[in-house]
Amino acid sequence: MRYIKKQVFDSLEEVKEAFGDNGIIPITEMKQVIFYISRYLIQPVWICPSETNHGKMAYYFIKAETKKPYEEWMKSRPVKNTKKY
């Protein structure tokens, strides 16, 4: 088994420099974040207020680590109630 040493970063720019702009993915859905952490034991490399979803936090994960968790999330994620009255 291969282990990757996790780094400690001081800014989102450092994270982007280490993994590339396309190498990280921000997730703002808390249920999805909890799913990734609890089921797959992967940790975000950076956490900060979201640049696009005002009032939410963005959890940045290494994109390569999220492929399988994302596929499972899409199969089992909670369905939002979209009924219009």
Stockholm file with secondary structure:
# STOCKHOLM 1.0

chainA/1-85         MRYIKKQVFDSLEEVKEAFGDNGIIPITEMKQVIFYISRYLIQPVWICPSETNHGKMAYYFIKAETKKPYEEWMKSRPVKNTKKY
#=GR chainA/1-85 SS CCCCCCCCCSSHHHHHHHHCGGGEEEECCHHHHHHHHHHHCCCCSEEEECSSSTTCEEEEEEGGGGHHHHHHHHHHCCCCCCCCC
#=GC SS_cons        CCCCCCCCCSSHHHHHHHHCGGGEEEECCHHHHHHHHHHHCCCCSEEEECSSSTTCEEEEEEGGGGHHHHHHHHHHCCCCCCCCC
//
